[in-house]
Amino acid sequence: LPIIITKCGSFLKQKGQEEVGLFETASCPERLQGLRSKFESPPKYGKNVDWKAYCIKDAANLLSLYLTELPEPVVPWSMYEQFRLPMHFRLPLPHAELSEEYADQILSLPGPNRRVLLYLLGLMALLAFKHERNGLTAAKQVSLFQPGLLSHPADRLDAEEVALNRNTLVYLI
């Protein structure tokens, strides 16, 4: 897993579970850029980040920024249609069968992509579990992270396709 994902995710797990508005408040641009530069600087690339100088929203904003700046979503474009296919048949498929289909889809992802997706789904599930306190339902988190996880340039402005992508991710959470 990329260090930036594990460090930000770990900080969010430790301190952000009950934080209201976690992904809604922007960080100070200078502080966010300083934090980002720590993850881009050799030799440790963020392994030694001291979170005392940063707030939980800095970690949330940096994680969100990192995902939106990926050259390709976590689910690669080459696997995009195939990955979404089980959700097209959601109504006729029993829950257990749909879960099995998605387990197969996730296993078919390249190793690094699979690990990132599973880590982020786990993080979102943990935050969604506390949604009564933090307001972060699975659907709300997916609306923030979906472009970096499951999207395609051809479907970017198609409301039905975006809804299918979001429903897929909410189901996985």
N, C-alpha and C positions, 0 to 999 in steps of 0.2 A: 504494500500500500504506500502511496506517496506520503511522505512525512507531514506535509501540510494538512492532509486529510486526517491522519491519525492524531496529530497534535491538537488541531482545532476541534475535532470530534471528541477527543478525550476531555478537553476543557469544557465543552458544551455538556457532556454527560455529567461531569462533576459539579458544575456551577449553574448550568442553564435550564435544568429541568423544570424549575418553577418560575422562571423569568418571563414576565408578561412582555409581549412586544419584541421578543428576541430578534426576529429578522426584520422588524419594521422600522427600527431606528437606525439611521445612518451613523457610521463612525466618523470621527474627525479625520478628514482626508490625509493629513500629515501623519497621524498616528497609524492609520491603516497602511499607508505606504511604508512607514518604518517597519511595521510588523511584516509586511510582504517582503521587504528587502532581506529580512533575516532568513526567510525561507528560500531566497534565491542566492544567498551568499555562501560560497565555499568556506571552510571545508565541511561544516556541519549541516548546512541547509536547513536550519531551524530546529535541529535536535536539542539545542540548548536554550530555547526560548524561555525567558523568565516572564511568566504571565502576570506577575505583580504589577508590571508597568501598563497592563492592558485590561480592558473590561471584557465581559462576556460577549457584548455586542460586536467588539472588534473581531473576535474569533468567528462569530456568526457571519459577519459581513465578508470576512476574508474567505471563508469556506464557500459562500455563495458566489463571490467574485471568481474564485478559482474554477468553479464548475462552469460558469458562463463563459469563461475564456478558454476552455478546452478546445482544441482544434476540431474535435468530433465528440459527440455525446458519449457517455459511458457505454450505452448500447450502440455499437458501431452502425453506421449507415448501411453497411452490407448485410446486416442482420435485422434491420429495422422492421421490415414488413413481416418477416417470419416471427419475430418476437411478439408482435402485436396480434398475430393470428388467433391465438386461443381466446382473446377477449371478444373477438367478433362473434364467437359461438357461446358466449357467456350464459345466455338464458337456457339453451337446451342442455348444457353440460352441468352435471352435478358438481358440487363444490369440490369433492375429492378428486374428480377427474380434471377439473380446471387447475387445481393445485399441482397435480401430477404433470400436466402439460407445462406449467410454468417452471416447475423444478427442472424439467428437461431443457426448457429454453435457457434458463440461467446456467445450467451445466454446459450448454453449448457455447456460451460466451468465452472469448479468450480469457485465460487465467487472471491477468491483471484487471481486466474489466469486470469479471465476475466478483473478484474480491472487493473492488471499490463499490460495486452495486450492492452487494450483501452488507458491507459495512454501513453504507449510507441508509439502506432500508432499515437496518437495525437501529441506527441513531434516530431516524424519523419515528420508528415504532416506539422507542423509549420516550421521546418527547411527546408523541401523541397520547401515550398512556396517561400523561399528566395534563391533558388538554383542558381539564376543568380549572386548573390553576394558571397555566401558561397561555391558554387560548390557541395552542398549536394542534389543531386537528390534523389528521393525515391529509385531508383534502387541502387544507391551507398550506401545509409544507410542500405538497406536490405542486401547487400553483407557483411556488417559488423555485423549486428545483427541477421541475420537469424538463425545461429546455436543455439543461446540462446532462440529463439522464437519458431521456427518450424523446428524440425529436428528429425531424428531417427538414432541410431547407424548403423542399417542395410543399410541405404541409404546414409551414410556419404560420400562414395566415388563414388556414382552413379551420374554422371553429369545430367542426365535427371531428376532424383528425386530432386536433389538440385535446378535445374532450376524451377521445378514445385513449390517447396517451396518458392522460391524467387518471382516467378510470383504471387503466392497467396498473399504474404505479400505486394507486390507493389500494387496489386489491392485494398487491404484493406486500404492502406494509401490514 
